Amino acid sequence: MTHPGTLVLIMAAAVLAPLLVYATGRRVRIPLVIFEIGLGVLIGPDVLGWAHEDEVIDTLADLGLSMLIFLAGYEIDFAAVRGDTLRRSLGAWLVALPLGLGVGLLIGGGAFYEGVVIGTALTSTALGTVLPMLRDSGELGGRFGQVMSAFGAVGEFGPVVAVALLLSGRRPAESAALLIAFGAITALAVFWALRPRRPWFGRLAEGTLHSSGQFAVRFVMLLLACMLGLAEVFGLDVLLGAFAAGVLTRLVLHRAAPGTSGVVLGKVEAMGFGFLVPLFYVVTGIEFDLHALLHDPGALLLVPGFLLLCLLVRGVPACLWAPRDFGRADRAALGLLASTCLPLVVAITTIGTDQKLITSTEAASLVGAAVISVLLLPLVAMRLRARGGRVDPRPGAGPPAGNGTSEAKDSEAW
């Protein structure tokens, strides 16, 4: 059983993190996740030594990771990323994947699974971190925002599928067959989700929205549990199930209860961003091997090296495969935002260290590079956009004049 003091410390860090974001927001915009991980490092064994991982905390952190990926899946609006934009985003990621795997194999000295962990991490995009900045600038509903949503969606979905396919411990053909079977069942679930729902579903969802029944929220949690269980049955990583559950939930709620879907999502986000997701990030900081990173010059040098590799592996293909109507500044901004990574890097390196596929030093270097990418790359990208007169880079500036979007709002990710 966990020591109650550990959970208290973790939740205290989770409460302190948004206060720090607010305190520093007037001068510089720092993503909330940076403070959550940083406070976890501070209270962890390598600094103050107040908090330590245990079985209960690890289980809650795993739930937080599942909720994070679930919400990322929900964010994706496939109606906005289809057509030529989707083909270009897929093409960019399919070029990045072999590049990343090749780099990973070189770094891992030819060790296949180590190369897969490093390579897939280099191809990921932190869509949940990038979207709030696009919302705040009023660009999420515009041309650039739609293109970035497509590239980010593939940058989240692609690595999840690659991890499920390549890190299952099975032969590639067997893993592919299981993945196809999982995909077929998920496709049937999507077909079911797109069917018109009976009127009672919407009435019950709305009628229990502010009561102890909470039918819609319980239904969403059931979908998540079913997809996690299905992935487990097929021997695939639960991240794939969580992502599929998010996509299904969006389809079901928007079709069956369009009037209440926003409120339902708000309740689910409250559970996720209010408890489980920050707990996952704080625990990530507690487990972060700061000692290995600071006492190994090679590991410390890997941090800027991995950051550069993220730009080369993920950013350059995104620039090259950007839509033809994008100018140089837009292409550069797209490449920088596509290279911004953290949540999936944390998830993939956690899998890698749990299965002893990579060392804690390599994991710390990758996560360190991902943290810097979240701190630096979006700011540079938005300043490039601002030089073209498209956005105001100041925190809280809101949509630019003439932009009619109403989506600029505060987000839990910042």
C-alpha positions in Angstrom: 0.0 0.0 0.0 1.2 3.5 -0.8 2.4 5.9 1.9 -0.3 8.6 2.2 2.4 11.3 2.3 3.6 10.4 -1.3 0.1 11.0 -2.8 -0.3 14.2 -0.8 3.1 15.5 -2.2 2.1 14.5 -5.7 -1.2 16.3 -5.5 0.4 19.3 -3.8 2.8 19.5 -6.8 -0.2 19.2 -9.2 -1.8 22.2 -7.5 1.4 24.3 -7.3 2.1 23.8 -11.1 -0.8 26.0 -12.4 0.0 28.6 -9.8 3.6 28.8 -11.2 2.2 29.0 -14.8 0.0 32.0 -13.7 2.9 33.6 -11.8 5.3 33.4 -14.8 2.7 33.9 -17.6 3.1 37.7 -17.8 6.8 37.3 -18.8 7.1 34.0 -20.6 4.7 31.2 -21.5 5.8 27.9 -20.0 3.7 24.8 -20.5 2.1 23.4 -17.4 3.6 20.0 -18.0 7.1 21.4 -17.6 6.3 22.5 -14.0 4.6 19.2 -13.3 7.6 17.2 -14.3 10.0 19.6 -12.7 8.2 19.5 -9.4 8.2 15.7 -9.6 12.0 15.8 -10.1 12.3 18.2 -7.1 10.4 16.0 -4.6 11.8 12.8 -6.1 14.7 10.7 -4.9 17.4 12.5 -6.8 16.8 15.9 -5.2 14.8 16.2 -2.0 14.0 12.5 -1.6 10.5 13.1 -0.3 8.5 11.0 -2.7 9.1 7.6 -4.1 7.3 5.4 -6.6 5.3 2.3 -5.4 2.7 -0.1 -6.9 -0.4 2.1 -6.2 1.2 5.3 -7.5 2.4 3.5 -10.6 -1.1 2.1 -11.3 -2.6 5.6 -11.0 0.1 7.0 -13.2 -0.7 4.3 -15.8 -4.3 5.4 -15.7 -3.2 9.0 -16.2 -1.2 8.0 -19.3 -4.2 6.2 -20.7 -6.4 9.2 -20.0 -3.9 11.5 -21.7 -3.8 9.5 -24.9 -7.6 9.1 -24.7 -8.1 12.9 -24.7 -5.6 13.2 -27.5 -7.7 10.8 -29.6 -10.8 12.8 -28.8 -9.1 16.0 -30.0 -8.8 14.8 -33.6 -11.4 16.0 -36.0 -11.0 13.6 -38.9 -13.5 15.7 -41.0 -10.9 18.6 -40.9 -7.8 16.5 -41.8 -8.9 14.4 -44.7 -8.0 14.8 -48.4 -4.7 16.2 -49.6 -3.8 17.5 -46.1 -4.1 14.0 -44.7 -2.1 12.5 -47.5 0.7 15.0 -47.0 0.7 14.5 -43.2 0.8 10.7 -43.7 3.6 11.0 -46.3 5.7 13.2 -44.0 5.4 10.7 -41.1 6.0 7.7 -43.3 9.3 9.3 -44.4 10.1 10.2 -40.8 9.6 6.7 -39.5 12.4 4.9 -41.4 14.7 7.9 -40.7 13.9 7.6 -37.0 14.3 3.8 -36.9 17.6 4.1 -38.8 18.9 6.8 -36.4 17.7 4.7 -33.4 19.5 1.6 -34.6 22.7 3.6 -35.0 22.5 5.0 -31.5 21.5 1.6 -30.1 24.5 -0.1 -31.8 22.2 -2.2 -34.0 19.9 -3.4 -31.1 16.5 -3.6 -32.8 14.1 -2.9 -29.9 16.3 -0.1 -28.6 16.3 1.4 -32.0 12.5 1.1 -32.2 12.0 2.9 -28.9 14.3 5.8 -29.9 13.1 5.9 -33.5 9.4 6.0 -32.7 9.9 8.6 -30.0 11.7 10.9 -32.5 8.7 10.8 -34.9 6.0 11.9 -32.4 4.2 15.2 -32.1 2.7 16.8 -28.9 -0.6 17.7 -30.5 -2.1 18.3 -27.1 0.6 20.9 -26.3 0.5 22.6 -29.7 -3.3 22.9 -30.0 -3.8 25.3 -27.0 -1.3 27.8 -28.5 -3.2 27.7 -31.8 -6.4 28.2 -30.0 -5.0 31.2 -28.1 -3.8 32.8 -31.3 -7.2 32.2 -33.0 -5.6 30.0 -35.7 -7.0 26.6 -34.8 -10.0 27.0 -37.2 -7.9 28.5 -40.0 -5.8 27.0 -42.8 -2.6 26.7 -40.8 -4.4 25.3 -37.8 -6.2 22.6 -39.8 -2.9 21.6 -41.5 -1.1 21.4 -38.1 -4.0 19.4 -36.7 -3.5 16.9 -39.5 0.2 16.6 -39.1 -0.1 16.5 -35.3 -2.8 13.8 -35.4 -0.6 11.5 -37.6 2.3 12.4 -35.3 0.3 11.0 -32.3 -1.5 8.1 -34.0 1.5 6.8 -36.0 3.9 6.3 -33.2 1.2 4.6 -31.1 0.5 2.1 -33.9 4.3 1.6 -34.5 4.8 0.9 -30.8 1.9 -1.6 -30.8 3.3 -3.3 -33.9 7.1 -3.3 -33.2 7.3 -3.6 -29.4 4.9 -6.4 -28.8 7.7 -9.0 -28.6 6.2 -11.0 -31.4 7.3 -11.6 -35.0 6.3 -8.6 -37.2 3.8 -10.7 -39.3 2.0 -12.0 -36.2 1.9 -8.5 -34.7 0.6 -7.1 -38.0 -2.2 -9.7 -38.0 -3.2 -8.9 -34.5 -3.1 -5.2 -35.3 -5.3 -5.7 -38.3 -7.8 -7.7 -36.2 -7.9 -5.0 -33.7 -8.3 -2.4 -36.4 -11.2 -4.4 -37.9 -13.0 -4.6 -34.6 -12.4 -0.9 -34.1 -13.8 -0.2 -37.5 -16.9 -2.1 -36.6 -17.1 0.0 -33.5 -16.8 3.2 -35.5 -19.6 2.0 -37.8 -21.7 1.4 -34.7 -20.8 4.8 -33.4 -21.9 6.5 -36.6 -25.4 4.9 -36.6 -28.2 7.2 -35.3 -28.7 6.7 -31.6 -32.1 6.2 -30.1 -33.7 9.4 -28.6 -33.6 7.9 -25.2 -29.8 8.0 -25.2 -29.6 11.8 -25.6 -32.5 12.3 -23.1 -30.8 10.1 -20.5 -27.4 11.8 -21.1 -28.9 15.2 -20.6 -31.2 14.2 -17.8 -28.4 12.8 -15.6 -25.8 15.4 -16.6 -26.2 17.2 -13.2 -27.2 14.3 -11.1 -25.5 11.4 -9.4 -26.4 9.2 -12.4 -23.9 10.8 -14.8 -24.9 8.3 -17.5 -22.9 9.9 -20.3 -19.7 10.1 -18.3 -20.1 6.5 -17.1 -20.7 5.5 -20.8 -17.4 7.2 -21.8 -15.5 5.4 -19.1 -17.0 2.1 -20.2 -15.8 2.8 -23.8 -12.4 3.5 -22.5 -12.3 0.4 -20.4 -13.5 -1.8 -23.3 -10.9 -0.5 -25.7 -8.1 -0.9 -23.1 -9.3 -4.4 -22.5 -9.5 -5.2 -26.2 -5.9 -4.0 -26.8 -4.8 -6.1 -23.8 -6.6 -9.2 -25.2 -4.8 -8.8 -28.5 -1.5 -8.3 -26.8 -1.1 -4.7 -28.1 -0.1 -1.7 -26.1 -2.9 -0.1 -24.1 -2.0 3.3 -25.6 -3.6 2.1 -28.9 -6.8 1.2 -27.0 -6.9 4.5 -25.3 -6.4 6.4 -28.5 -9.2 4.4 -30.3 -11.5 5.0 -27.3 -11.0 8.8 -27.7 -11.9 8.7 -31.4 -15.0 6.5 -30.7 -16.1 8.8 -27.9 -16.0 11.9 -30.1 -18.1 10.1 -32.7 -20.7 8.8 -30.3 -21.1 12.0 -28.3 -21.3 14.2 -31.4 -23.9 11.9 -33.0 -26.0 10.9 -30.0 -25.8 13.9 -27.7 -24.6 16.9 -29.7 -26.1 19.4 -27.2 -24.4 18.0 -24.2 -21.2 16.6 -25.7 -19.2 19.7 -24.6 -20.3 19.4 -21.1 -19.7 15.7 -20.9 -16.1 16.2 -22.3 -15.6 18.9 -19.7 -16.4 16.5 -16.9 -14.1 13.8 -18.4 -11.3 16.4 -18.8 -11.9 17.4 -15.2 -11.1 13.8 -14.1 -8.2 13.7 -16.5 -6.5 17.1 -16.2 -7.7 17.5 -12.6 -6.2 14.3 -11.2 -4.9 11.5 -13.4 -2.9 13.4 -16.0 -1.0 15.7 -13.6 -0.3 12.7 -11.4 1.2 10.9 -14.4 3.5 13.8 -15.2 4.6 14.4 -11.6 5.4 10.6 -11.2 7.3 10.9 -14.5 9.4 13.6 -12.8 9.9 11.4 -9.7 11.1 8.5 -11.8 13.3 10.8 -13.9 17.0 9.7 -13.6 18.5 13.2 -13.0 21.5 11.7 -11.3 22.5 9.7 -14.4 21.9 12.7 -16.7 24.0 15.1 -14.6 26.9 12.7 -13.8 27.3 11.3 -17.3 28.7 13.9 -19.8 27.7 11.7 -22.7 24.1 11.6 -21.5 24.0 15.3 -21.1 25.4 15.8 -24.6 22.6 13.5 -25.9 20.0 16.0 -24.9 20.7 18.7 -27.6 21.6 15.8 -29.9 18.2 14.3 -29.5 16.6 17.7 -30.0 18.4 18.2 -33.2 17.4 14.7 -34.3 13.7 15.5 -33.6 14.0 18.5 -35.9 15.8 16.5 -38.7 13.6 13.3 -38.4 10.2 14.9 -37.9 10.6 18.6 -38.7 12.3 18.4 -42.1 9.8 15.9 -43.7 7.0 18.1 -42.4 8.5 21.1 -44.1 9.0 19.3 -47.3 5.5 17.7 -47.3 3.7 21.0 -46.3 0.9 22.1 -48.7 2.1 24.0 -51.8 0.4 27.2 -50.8 2.6 27.5 -47.6 5.4 30.0 -47.7 8.8 29.6 -46.1 7.8 30.9 -42.8 4.7 28.7 -42.7 6.7 25.6 -43.6 9.3 26.4 -41.0 6.6 26.9 -38.3 4.9 23.7 -39.3 8.2 21.8 -39.0 9.0 23.3 -35.6 5.5 22.5 -34.2 5.5 19.0 -35.7 8.9 18.4 -33.9 7.4 19.5 -30.6 7.1 16.3 -28.5 6.8 15.2 -24.9 3.7 13.1 -23.9 4.4 10.2 -26.3 8.2 10.5 -25.7 7.5 10.0 -22.0 5.1 7.1 -22.7 7.4 5.4 -25.2 10.5 5.7 -23.0 8.4 4.5 -20.0 7.6 1.4 -22.0 11.2 1.0 -23.0 12.6 1.2 -19.5 9.9 -1.0 -18.1 10.8 -3.7 -20.6 14.5 -3.0 -20.2 14.9 -2.1 -23.9 16.7 1.2 -23.2 18.7 2.4 -20.3 17.4 5.0 -17.8 20.1 7.3 -19.0 18.9 7.2 -22.6 15.3 7.7 -21.4 16.4 10.7 -19.4 18.2 12.2 -22.4 15.1 11.7 -24.6 12.7 13.2 -22.1 15.1 16.1 -21.5 15.2 16.9 -25.2 11.4 16.6 -25.4 11.1 19.1 -22.5 13.3 21.6 -24.3 11.3 21.1 -27.5 8.1 22.0 -25.7 9.7 25.1 -24.1 11.4 26.4 -27.2 10.0 25.2 -30.5 6.4 26.5 -30.3 7.6 29.9 -29.2 9.9 30.1 -32.2 7.2 28.8 -34.5 4.6 31.4 -33.4 7.2 34.2 -33.7 7.8 33.1 -37.3 4.1 33.3 -37.9 3.9 36.7 -36.1 6.6 38.1 -38.4 4.2 37.4 -41.3 1.5 39.4 -39.6 -0.6 36.4 -38.8 -0.6 36.0 -35.0 0.2 38.0 -31.9 2.9 36.1 -29.9 2.1 37.8 -26.6 0.6 35.6 -23.9 -3.2 36.2 -23.8 -3.2 38.3 -26.9 -6.1 36.3 -28.3 -7.2 36.1 -31.9 -5.7 38.6 -34.4 -8.0 41.3 -35.7 -10.3 40.1 -38.5 -10.3 36.5 -37.3 -13.8 35.5 -36.4 -12.9 32.3 -34.6 -14.4 31.9 -31.1 -12.1 29.0 -30.1 -9.4 31.1 -28.4 -9.6 30.0 -24.8 -7.5 28.9 -21.8 -6.4 25.3 -21.9 -5.4 22.9 -19.2 -2.3 22.1 -21.2 -0.8 25.6 -20.5 
